[in-house]
Amino acid sequence: MHDEGDALHARRALLKNGLLLAGAIAAPGAIAATRKGPDRITSADLRPVTPPPPPVFARPVTSPRVVRPELMRRAMAALDRHGSRVRRDRMAIVDFNAKSADQRFHFIDLANGRSTSLRVAHGSGSDPAHTGWLQRFSNQHGSNASCEGAFATADYYHGKHGRSQRLHGLDASNNNALERAIVIHGAWYANPDMIRTHGMLGRSQGCFAFAEDELEQVFARLGTGRMIYAAKV
């Protein structure tokens, strides 16, 4: 009799536990709701999470306040054409539509869009009357004129103007640049006092001539293997 009562009691306990387990399965939140301590889910845990701010990308380089949009467009197209021959982190754009007294040689950092501008002289053959304005381009030997198009900066050397830098012409309009010795150099006639006394810079023989105390800045900003794009648009 005693064994039979124990068995009956065990069956009743098993049935009760089974019903409790079934209820927990049917309503799992019931167990979670009884949990205490730091692991308990509260309404604060259900608040929407604020998404992180979107990444900030460098704005496309257009520099409308420095380089005119059409000139910038042509320079970027030239960079795309000659991208395998030059480095694409920095370049220079020469706006020969401006007079020589203006800061018309623009260094453009393509990574952050920053720019720095300097004065540069043009060739005497491009401005025969010495007006301070470039009138024409020429790629011909002996023309003493500036030429337009894309150039790649090359090696440095010491010549009659001191330290200078050779240029390779990348377009049909300037492919004689190396043979014509169209280079970057410093010159007294490109110094700022020329503006004060004459209102314009002197003229080169087609080279990109800079103020003597600015030449090292030019070399540092350009280095080798970078593009200079010169045009009048």
PyRosetta script that sets phi, psi and omega in degrees:
from pyrosetta import init, pose_from_sequence

init()
pose = pose_from_sequence("MHDEGDALHARRALLKNGLLLAGAIAAPGAIAATRKGPDRITSADLRPVTPPPPPVFARPVTSPRVVRPELMRRAMAALDRHGSRVRRDRMAIVDFNAKSADQRFHFIDLANGRSTSLRVAHGSGSDPAHTGWLQRFSNQHGSNASCEGAFATADYYHGKHGRSQRLHGLDASNNNALERAIVIHGAWYANPDMIRTHGMLGRSQGCFAFAEDELEQVFARLGTGRMIYAAKV")
pose.set_psi(1, -41.9)
pose.set_omega(1, -179.7)
pose.set_phi(2, -63.5)
pose.set_psi(2, -43.3)
pose.set_omega(2, 179.8)
pose.set_phi(3, -63.8)
pose.set_psi(3, -36.7)
pose.set_omega(3, -178.9)
pose.set_phi(4, -68.0)
pose.set_psi(4, -35.4)
pose.set_omega(4, 177.9)
pose.set_phi(5, -68.2)
pose.set_psi(5, -40.3)
pose.set_omega(5, 178.5)
pose.set_phi(6, -62.6)
pose.set_psi(6, -40.9)
pose.set_omega(6, -179.5)
pose.set_phi(7, -64.7)
pose.set_psi(7, -40.2)
pose.set_omega(7, 179.3)
pose.set_phi(8, -64.2)
pose.set_psi(8, -41.8)
pose.set_omega(8, 178.9)
pose.set_phi(9, -63.3)
pose.set_psi(9, -39.1)
pose.set_omega(9, -179.7)
pose.set_phi(10, -66.0)
pose.set_psi(10, -39.1)
pose.set_omega(10, -179.8)
pose.set_phi(11, -66.1)
pose.set_psi(11, -39.4)
pose.set_omega(11, 179.3)
pose.set_phi(12, -64.4)
pose.set_psi(12, -40.2)
pose.set_omega(12, 178.8)
pose.set_phi(13, -65.4)
pose.set_psi(13, -41.4)
pose.set_omega(13, 179.8)
pose.set_phi(14, -63.5)
pose.set_psi(14, -41.8)
pose.set_omega(14, 179.4)
pose.set_phi(15, -64.4)
pose.set_psi(15, -42.7)
pose.set_omega(15, 179.3)
pose.set_phi(16, -62.2)
pose.set_psi(16, -45.3)
pose.set_omega(16, 179.3)
pose.set_phi(17, -64.2)
pose.set_psi(17, -36.5)
pose.set_omega(17, 178.5)
pose.set_phi(18, -64.1)
pose.set_psi(18, -40.2)
pose.set_omega(18, 178.0)
pose.set_phi(19, -65.9)
pose.set_psi(19, -39.7)
pose.set_omega(19, 177.2)
pose.set_phi(20, -62.9)
pose.set_psi(20, -43.1)
pose.set_omega(20, 179.5)
pose.set_phi(21, -64.5)
pose.set_psi(21, -41.0)
pose.set_omega(21, 179.0)
pose.set_phi(22, -63.2)
pose.set_psi(22, -39.1)
pose.set_omega(22, 178.6)
pose.set_phi(23, -66.1)
pose.set_psi(23, -36.2)
pose.set_omega(23, 178.8)
pose.set_phi(24, -67.0)
pose.set_psi(24, -38.6)
pose.set_omega(24, 178.9)
pose.set_phi(25, -67.1)
pose.set_psi(25, -40.8)
pose.set_omega(25, -179.1)
pose.set_phi(26, -68.1)
pose.set_psi(26, -32.5)
pose.set_omega(26, -178.1)
pose.set_phi(27, -133.0)
pose.set_psi(27, 78.1)
pose.set_omega(27, -175.1)
pose.set_phi(28, -62.3)
pose.set_psi(28, -24.9)
pose.set_omega(28, 180.0)
pose.set_phi(29, -67.2)
pose.set_psi(29, -18.7)
pose.set_omega(29, -177.9)
pose.set_phi(30, -64.2)
pose.set_psi(30, -39.1)
pose.set_omega(30, 178.7)
pose.set_phi(31, -71.0)
pose.set_psi(31, -45.3)
pose.set_omega(31, -177.7)
pose.set_phi(32, -60.6)
pose.set_psi(32, -34.1)
pose.set_omega(32, -177.0)
pose.set_phi(33, -68.6)
pose.set_psi(33, -20.7)
pose.set_omega(33, -178.2)
pose.set_phi(34, -91.9)
pose.set_psi(34, -2.5)
pose.set_omega(34, -176.5)
pose.set_phi(35, -74.1)
pose.set_psi(35, 143.3)
pose.set_omega(35, -179.4)
pose.set_phi(36, -114.4)
pose.set_psi(36, 165.9)
pose.set_omega(36, 171.4)
pose.set_phi(37, 89.1)
pose.set_psi(37, -169.3)
pose.set_omega(37, -173.2)
pose.set_phi(38, -66.0)
pose.set_psi(38, -17.7)
pose.set_omega(38, -178.0)
pose.set_phi(39, -83.8)
pose.set_psi(39, -3.9)
pose.set_omega(39, -176.8)
pose.set_phi(40, -73.5)
pose.set_psi(40, 135.5)
pose.set_omega(40, 178.4)
pose.set_phi(41, -78.7)
pose.set_psi(41, 128.4)
pose.set_omega(41, 178.9)
pose.set_phi(42, -118.2)
pose.set_psi(42, 176.6)
pose.set_omega(42, 179.3)
pose.set_phi(43, -65.1)
pose.set_psi(43, -27.3)
pose.set_omega(43, 178.9)
pose.set_phi(44, -63.6)
pose.set_psi(44, -31.3)
pose.set_omega(44, -179.7)
pose.set_phi(45, -72.3)
pose.set_psi(45, -15.6)
pose.set_omega(45, -176.4)
pose.set_phi(46, -99.0)
pose.set_psi(46, 4.4)
pose.set_omega(46, 178.5)
pose.set_phi(47, -69.7)
pose.set_psi(47, 148.3)
pose.set_omega(47, 178.2)
pose.set_phi(48, -63.4)
pose.set_psi(48, 140.5)
pose.set_omega(48, 178.6)
pose.set_phi(49, -83.5)
pose.set_psi(49, 129.6)
pose.set_omega(49, 179.0)
pose.set_phi(50, -70.4)
pose.set_psi(50, 122.2)
pose.set_omega(50, -178.6)
pose.set_phi(51, -68.2)
pose.set_psi(51, 150.8)
pose.set_omega(51, 178.2)
pose.set_phi(52, -65.6)
pose.set_psi(52, 154.5)
pose.set_omega(52, 178.7)
pose.set_phi(53, -63.9)
pose.set_psi(53, 149.1)
pose.set_omega(53, 179.7)
pose.set_phi(54, -64.4)
pose.set_psi(54, 149.7)
pose.set_omega(54, 178.9)
pose.set_phi(55, -64.1)
pose.set_psi(55, 147.0)
pose.set_omega(55, 179.5)
pose.set_phi(56, -98.9)
pose.set_psi(56, 119.4)
pose.set_omega(56, 179.0)
pose.set_phi(57, -103.6)
pose.set_psi(57, 150.3)
pose.set_omega(57, 176.6)
pose.set_phi(58, -61.9)
pose.set_psi(58, 136.7)
pose.set_omega(58, 179.3)
pose.set_phi(59, -69.5)
pose.set_psi(59, 148.3)
pose.set_omega(59, 177.1)
pose.set_phi(60, -57.2)
pose.set_psi(60, 142.3)
pose.set_omega(60, -179.0)
pose.set_phi(61, -76.7)
pose.set_psi(61, 113.8)
pose.set_omega(61, 172.9)
pose.set_phi(62, -125.7)
pose.set_psi(62, -27.6)
pose.set_omega(62, 176.2)
pose.set_phi(63, 40.3)
pose.set_psi(63, 54.7)
pose.set_omega(63, -176.6)
pose.set_phi(64, -63.5)
pose.set_psi(64, -24.9)
pose.set_omega(64, -179.2)
pose.set_phi(65, -83.1)
pose.set_psi(65, -12.6)
pose.set_omega(65, -177.4)
pose.set_phi(66, -111.9)
pose.set_psi(66, -54.6)
pose.set_omega(66, -179.9)
pose.set_phi(67, -112.0)
pose.set_psi(67, 131.0)
pose.set_omega(67, 179.9)
pose.set_phi(68, -62.0)
pose.set_psi(68, 142.4)
pose.set_omega(68, -172.5)
pose.set_phi(69, -54.5)
pose.set_psi(69, -42.3)
pose.set_omega(69, -178.5)
pose.set_phi(70, -66.5)
pose.set_psi(70, -39.4)
pose.set_omega(70, 177.4)
pose.set_phi(71, -66.0)
pose.set_psi(71, -41.0)
pose.set_omega(71, 177.1)
pose.set_phi(72, -62.4)
pose.set_psi(72, -42.4)
pose.set_omega(72, 179.4)
pose.set_phi(73, -59.4)
pose.set_psi(73, -44.8)
pose.set_omega(73, -179.9)
pose.set_phi(74, -66.5)
pose.set_psi(74, -37.9)
pose.set_omega(74, 178.9)
pose.set_phi(75, -64.9)
pose.set_psi(75, -41.8)
pose.set_omega(75, 179.3)
pose.set_phi(76, -67.1)
pose.set_psi(76, -35.6)
pose.set_omega(76, 176.2)
pose.set_phi(77, -64.5)
pose.set_psi(77, -39.6)
pose.set_omega(77, 177.6)
pose.set_phi(78, -65.6)
pose.set_psi(78, -38.1)
pose.set_omega(78, 177.7)
pose.set_phi(79, -63.6)
pose.set_psi(79, -37.2)
pose.set_omega(79, 176.6)
pose.set_phi(80, -66.3)
pose.set_psi(80, -40.4)
pose.set_omega(80, -179.7)
pose.set_phi(81, -66.0)
pose.set_psi(81, -39.3)
pose.set_omega(81, -172.7)
pose.set_phi(82, -108.7)
pose.set_psi(82, 17.2)
pose.set_omega(82, -174.7)
pose.set_phi(83, -59.3)
pose.set_psi(83, -24.9)
pose.set_omega(83, 179.8)
pose.set_phi(84, -78.3)
pose.set_psi(84, -10.5)
pose.set_omega(84, -176.6)
pose.set_phi(85, -109.8)
pose.set_psi(85, -7.1)
pose.set_omega(85, -178.9)
pose.set_phi(86, -136.6)
pose.set_psi(86, 160.4)
pose.set_omega(86, 174.7)
pose.set_phi(87, -80.3)
pose.set_psi(87, 148.5)
pose.set_omega(87, -170.6)
pose.set_phi(88, -109.4)
pose.set_psi(88, 14.4)
pose.set_omega(88, -179.6)
pose.set_phi(89, -84.6)
pose.set_psi(89, -34.3)
pose.set_omega(89, 179.8)
pose.set_phi(90, -142.9)
pose.set_psi(90, 156.4)
pose.set_omega(90, 173.7)
pose.set_phi(91, -155.5)
pose.set_psi(91, 172.6)
pose.set_omega(91, 175.7)
pose.set_phi(92, -123.9)
pose.set_psi(92, 145.0)
pose.set_omega(92, 177.9)
pose.set_phi(93, -126.7)
pose.set_psi(93, 127.4)
pose.set_omega(93, -179.0)
pose.set_phi(94, -107.5)
pose.set_psi(94, 119.7)
pose.set_omega(94, -179.2)
pose.set_phi(95, -96.7)
pose.set_psi(95, 90.2)
pose.set_omega(95, -178.8)
pose.set_phi(96, -78.1)
pose.set_psi(96, 7.2)
pose.set_omega(96, 170.8)
pose.set_phi(97, -79.7)
pose.set_psi(97, -15.4)
pose.set_omega(97, 179.0)
pose.set_phi(98, -92.9)
pose.set_psi(98, 158.2)
pose.set_omega(98, 179.3)
pose.set_phi(99, -78.0)
pose.set_psi(99, 162.6)
pose.set_omega(99, -174.3)
pose.set_phi(100, -67.3)
pose.set_psi(100, -19.6)
pose.set_omega(100, 177.5)
pose.set_phi(101, -73.7)
pose.set_psi(101, -15.8)
pose.set_omega(101, -178.5)
pose.set_phi(102, -87.1)
pose.set_psi(102, 155.4)
pose.set_omega(102, 172.4)
pose.set_phi(103, -80.2)
pose.set_psi(103, 95.4)
pose.set_omega(103, -170.5)
pose.set_phi(104, -115.8)
pose.set_psi(104, 1.3)
pose.set_omega(104, 175.3)
pose.set_phi(105, -102.1)
pose.set_psi(105, 107.4)
pose.set_omega(105, -170.7)
pose.set_phi(106, -107.0)
pose.set_psi(106, 120.9)
pose.set_omega(106, 171.5)
pose.set_phi(107, -87.0)
pose.set_psi(107, 126.5)
pose.set_omega(107, -179.1)
pose.set_phi(108, -118.5)
pose.set_psi(108, 122.3)
pose.set_omega(108, 172.7)
pose.set_phi(109, -87.6)
pose.set_psi(109, 112.1)
pose.set_omega(109, -174.5)
pose.set_phi(110, -76.0)
pose.set_psi(110, -13.0)
pose.set_omega(110, 178.8)
pose.set_phi(111, -79.7)
pose.set_psi(111, -39.4)
pose.set_omega(111, -176.1)
pose.set_phi(112, -122.7)
pose.set_psi(112, -2.0)
pose.set_omega(112, 176.5)
pose.set_phi(113, 81.2)
pose.set_psi(113, 1.9)
pose.set_omega(113, 179.9)
pose.set_phi(114, -73.8)
pose.set_psi(114, 153.1)
pose.set_omega(114, -178.5)
pose.set_phi(115, -140.6)
pose.set_psi(115, 153.9)
pose.set_omega(115, 174.2)
pose.set_phi(116, -136.4)
pose.set_psi(116, 139.5)
pose.set_omega(116, -174.7)
pose.set_phi(117, -125.4)
pose.set_psi(117, 143.6)
pose.set_omega(117, 178.5)
pose.set_phi(118, -135.2)
pose.set_psi(118, 166.0)
pose.set_omega(118, 173.1)
pose.set_phi(119, -83.8)
pose.set_psi(119, 150.1)
pose.set_omega(119, 176.3)
pose.set_phi(120, -146.5)
pose.set_psi(120, 143.7)
pose.set_omega(120, -179.9)
pose.set_phi(121, -86.3)
pose.set_psi(121, 155.6)
pose.set_omega(121, 172.6)
pose.set_phi(122, -111.6)
pose.set_psi(122, 174.9)
pose.set_omega(122, -175.5)
pose.set_phi(123, -77.0)
pose.set_psi(123, 150.8)
pose.set_omega(123, 179.1)
pose.set_phi(124, -65.0)
pose.set_psi(124, -31.0)
pose.set_omega(124, 178.1)
pose.set_phi(125, -70.5)
pose.set_psi(125, -16.7)
pose.set_omega(125, 176.8)
pose.set_phi(126, -89.2)
pose.set_psi(126, -11.2)
pose.set_omega(126, -176.7)
pose.set_phi(127, -147.7)
pose.set_psi(127, 66.8)
pose.set_omega(127, -172.9)
pose.set_phi(128, -57.5)
pose.set_psi(128, -34.2)
pose.set_omega(128, -177.9)
pose.set_phi(129, -85.9)
pose.set_psi(129, 1.0)
pose.set_omega(129, -179.7)
pose.set_phi(130, 52.3)
pose.set_psi(130, 62.5)
pose.set_omega(130, 179.3)
pose.set_phi(131, -93.4)
pose.set_psi(131, -13.6)
pose.set_omega(131, -173.3)
pose.set_phi(132, 92.0)
pose.set_psi(132, -3.7)
pose.set_omega(132, -179.9)
pose.set_phi(133, -116.7)
pose.set_psi(133, 134.9)
pose.set_omega(133, 175.0)
pose.set_phi(134, -72.2)
pose.set_psi(134, 127.5)
pose.set_omega(134, -177.8)
pose.set_phi(135, -99.9)
pose.set_psi(135, -35.1)
pose.set_omega(135, -175.7)
pose.set_phi(136, -155.6)
pose.set_psi(136, 163.1)
pose.set_omega(136, 174.7)
pose.set_phi(137, -111.0)
pose.set_psi(137, 158.2)
pose.set_omega(137, 171.4)
pose.set_phi(138, -153.7)
pose.set_psi(138, 143.3)
pose.set_omega(138, 175.6)
pose.set_phi(139, -105.8)
pose.set_psi(139, 7.5)
pose.set_omega(139, -173.2)
pose.set_phi(140, -85.2)
pose.set_psi(140, 145.1)
pose.set_omega(140, 174.6)
pose.set_phi(141, -63.4)
pose.set_psi(141, 139.2)
pose.set_omega(141, 177.4)
pose.set_phi(142, 79.7)
pose.set_psi(142, 1.0)
pose.set_omega(142, -177.8)
pose.set_phi(143, -79.2)
pose.set_psi(143, -21.4)
pose.set_omega(143, -175.1)
pose.set_phi(144, 56.0)
pose.set_psi(144, 23.8)
pose.set_omega(144, -177.7)
pose.set_phi(145, -103.4)
pose.set_psi(145, 155.2)
pose.set_omega(145, 170.7)
pose.set_phi(146, -71.8)
pose.set_psi(146, 154.0)
pose.set_omega(146, 175.7)
pose.set_phi(147, -122.5)
pose.set_psi(147, 152.9)
pose.set_omega(147, -176.2)
pose.set_phi(148, -101.0)
pose.set_psi(148, 163.4)
pose.set_omega(148, 177.3)
pose.set_phi(149, 120.3)
pose.set_psi(149, -166.7)
pose.set_omega(149, -177.9)
pose.set_phi(150, -96.5)
pose.set_psi(150, 135.2)
pose.set_omega(150, 176.9)
pose.set_phi(151, -120.8)
pose.set_psi(151, 151.6)
pose.set_omega(151, 171.3)
pose.set_phi(152, -112.1)
pose.set_psi(152, 128.8)
pose.set_omega(152, 178.5)
pose.set_phi(153, -70.2)
pose.set_psi(153, 139.7)
pose.set_omega(153, -175.5)
pose.set_phi(154, -121.3)
pose.set_psi(154, -141.3)
pose.set_omega(154, -171.9)
pose.set_phi(155, -82.8)
pose.set_psi(155, 166.2)
pose.set_omega(155, 177.8)
pose.set_phi(156, -99.2)
pose.set_psi(156, 154.5)
pose.set_omega(156, 176.4)
pose.set_phi(157, -156.3)
pose.set_psi(157, 169.4)
pose.set_omega(157, 176.5)
pose.set_phi(158, -110.5)
pose.set_psi(158, 120.3)
pose.set_omega(158, -179.4)
pose.set_phi(159, -127.5)
pose.set_psi(159, -156.0)
pose.set_omega(159, -176.7)
pose.set_phi(160, -67.6)
pose.set_psi(160, -18.3)
pose.set_omega(160, 177.1)
pose.set_phi(161, -104.0)
pose.set_psi(161, 18.9)
pose.set_omega(161, -177.1)
pose.set_phi(162, 81.3)
pose.set_psi(162, -148.6)
pose.set_omega(162, -178.7)
pose.set_phi(163, -65.8)
pose.set_psi(163, 130.6)
pose.set_omega(163, -176.3)
pose.set_phi(164, -139.9)
pose.set_psi(164, 170.2)
pose.set_omega(164, -179.4)
pose.set_phi(165, -134.4)
pose.set_psi(165, 128.5)
pose.set_omega(165, 179.9)
pose.set_phi(166, -76.6)
pose.set_psi(166, 155.6)
pose.set_omega(166, -179.9)
pose.set_phi(167, -130.1)
pose.set_psi(167, 142.7)
pose.set_omega(167, 172.7)
pose.set_phi(168, -104.3)
pose.set_psi(168, 125.7)
pose.set_omega(168, 173.8)
pose.set_phi(169, -78.7)
pose.set_psi(169, 128.1)
pose.set_omega(169, -174.8)
pose.set_phi(170, -99.4)
pose.set_psi(170, -9.1)
pose.set_omega(170, -177.0)
pose.set_phi(171, -117.5)
pose.set_psi(171, 164.9)
pose.set_omega(171, 178.0)
pose.set_phi(172, -63.0)
pose.set_psi(172, -24.0)
pose.set_omega(172, -178.0)
pose.set_phi(173, -80.7)
pose.set_psi(173, -8.2)
pose.set_omega(173, -179.3)
pose.set_phi(174, -145.7)
pose.set_psi(174, 19.7)
pose.set_omega(174, -174.7)
pose.set_phi(175, -72.8)
pose.set_psi(175, -1.0)
pose.set_omega(175, 173.1)
pose.set_phi(176, -97.3)
pose.set_psi(176, 8.0)
pose.set_omega(176, -173.4)
pose.set_phi(177, -58.2)
pose.set_psi(177, -44.6)
pose.set_omega(177, -177.9)
pose.set_phi(178, -64.7)
pose.set_psi(178, -44.9)
pose.set_omega(178, 180.0)
pose.set_phi(179, -68.5)
pose.set_psi(179, -31.4)
pose.set_omega(179, 178.6)
pose.set_phi(180, -81.4)
pose.set_psi(180, -4.1)
pose.set_omega(180, -176.9)
pose.set_phi(181, 60.2)
pose.set_psi(181, 41.7)
pose.set_omega(181, 171.9)
pose.set_phi(182, -78.8)
pose.set_psi(182, 109.4)
pose.set_omega(182, -171.2)
pose.set_phi(183, -133.5)
pose.set_psi(183, 177.8)
pose.set_omega(183, 170.2)
pose.set_phi(184, -100.4)
pose.set_psi(184, 129.0)
pose.set_omega(184, 176.2)
pose.set_phi(185, -154.9)
pose.set_psi(185, 167.6)
pose.set_omega(185, 174.9)
pose.set_phi(186, -93.5)
pose.set_psi(186, 154.8)
pose.set_omega(186, -179.3)
pose.set_phi(187, -156.0)
pose.set_psi(187, 145.2)
pose.set_omega(187, 179.4)
pose.set_phi(188, -61.7)
pose.set_psi(188, -31.8)
pose.set_omega(188, -177.0)
pose.set_phi(189, -77.5)
pose.set_psi(189, -1.2)
pose.set_omega(189, 174.7)
pose.set_phi(190, -107.3)
pose.set_psi(190, 6.6)
pose.set_omega(190, 179.3)
pose.set_phi(191, -73.7)
pose.set_psi(191, 155.9)
pose.set_omega(191, -176.5)
pose.set_phi(192, -59.8)
pose.set_psi(192, -27.4)
pose.set_omega(192, -178.4)
pose.set_phi(193, -65.7)
pose.set_psi(193, -18.1)
pose.set_omega(193, 175.3)
pose.set_phi(194, -66.1)
pose.set_psi(194, -33.3)
pose.set_omega(194, 178.2)
pose.set_phi(195, -68.2)
pose.set_psi(195, -42.3)
pose.set_omega(195, -178.4)
pose.set_phi(196, -66.2)
pose.set_psi(196, -37.2)
pose.set_omega(196, -175.4)
pose.set_phi(197, -93.5)
pose.set_psi(197, -30.1)
pose.set_omega(197, -175.3)
pose.set_phi(198, -121.7)
pose.set_psi(198, -11.6)
pose.set_omega(198, -179.4)
pose.set_phi(199, 77.0)
pose.set_psi(199, 7.0)
pose.set_omega(199, -179.4)
pose.set_phi(200, -162.2)
pose.set_psi(200, 165.6)
pose.set_omega(200, 173.7)
pose.set_phi(201, -81.7)
pose.set_psi(201, 163.1)
pose.set_omega(201, 169.5)
pose.set_phi(202, -73.9)
pose.set_psi(202, -177.2)
pose.set_omega(202, -175.4)
pose.set_phi(203, -116.1)
pose.set_psi(203, 146.9)
pose.set_omega(203, 176.7)
pose.set_phi(204, -95.7)
pose.set_psi(204, -169.6)
pose.set_omega(204, 173.1)
pose.set_phi(205, -100.7)
pose.set_psi(205, 30.0)
pose.set_omega(205, -179.8)
pose.set_phi(206, 111.5)
pose.set_psi(206, -7.2)
pose.set_omega(206, -178.7)
pose.set_phi(207, -80.8)
pose.set_psi(207, 164.4)
pose.set_omega(207, 170.7)
pose.set_phi(208, -87.6)
pose.set_psi(208, 97.6)
pose.set_omega(208, -176.0)
pose.set_phi(209, -102.1)
pose.set_psi(209, 131.1)
pose.set_omega(209, -176.6)
pose.set_phi(210, -117.7)
pose.set_psi(210, 165.0)
pose.set_omega(210, 172.3)
pose.set_phi(211, -56.9)
pose.set_psi(211, 141.6)
pose.set_omega(211, -173.9)
pose.set_phi(212, -60.4)
pose.set_psi(212, -37.4)
pose.set_omega(212, -178.4)
pose.set_phi(213, -83.8)
pose.set_psi(213, 1.7)
pose.set_omega(213, 177.1)
pose.set_phi(214, -107.7)
pose.set_psi(214, -3.9)
pose.set_omega(214, -173.4)
pose.set_phi(215, -63.5)
pose.set_psi(215, -43.1)
pose.set_omega(215, -178.9)
pose.set_phi(216, -63.7)
pose.set_psi(216, -32.9)
pose.set_omega(216, 175.6)
pose.set_phi(217, -63.7)
pose.set_psi(217, -40.2)
pose.set_omega(217, 178.2)
pose.set_phi(218, -62.2)
pose.set_psi(218, -48.1)
pose.set_omega(218, -179.7)
pose.set_phi(219, -61.3)
pose.set_psi(219, -41.3)
pose.set_omega(219, -177.6)
pose.set_phi(220, -66.6)
pose.set_psi(220, -37.7)
pose.set_omega(220, -177.6)
pose.set_phi(221, -76.6)
pose.set_psi(221, -33.2)
pose.set_omega(221, -177.4)
pose.set_phi(222, -91.2)
pose.set_psi(222, -50.4)
pose.set_omega(222, -173.4)
pose.set_phi(223, 63.5)
pose.set_psi(223, -157.8)
pose.set_omega(223, 179.8)
pose.set_phi(224, -104.6)
pose.set_psi(224, 153.1)
pose.set_omega(224, 174.9)
pose.set_phi(225, 76.0)
pose.set_psi(225, 22.1)
pose.set_omega(225, 176.7)
pose.set_phi(226, -115.3)
pose.set_psi(226, 159.9)
pose.set_omega(226, -172.8)
pose.set_phi(227, -94.9)
pose.set_psi(227, 139.6)
pose.set_omega(227, 166.0)
pose.set_phi(228, -114.4)
pose.set_psi(228, 128.8)
pose.set_omega(228, 176.4)
pose.set_phi(229, -115.3)
pose.set_psi(229, 120.8)
pose.set_omega(229, -177.6)
pose.set_phi(230, -118.7)
pose.set_psi(230, 132.6)
pose.set_omega(230, -179.4)
pose.set_phi(231, -162.1)
pose.set_psi(231, 166.9)
pose.set_omega(231, 173.0)
pose.set_phi(232, -130.2)
pose.set_psi(232, 104.1)
pose.set_omega(232, -177.1)
pose.set_phi(233, -130.6)
pose.dump_pdb("model.pdb")
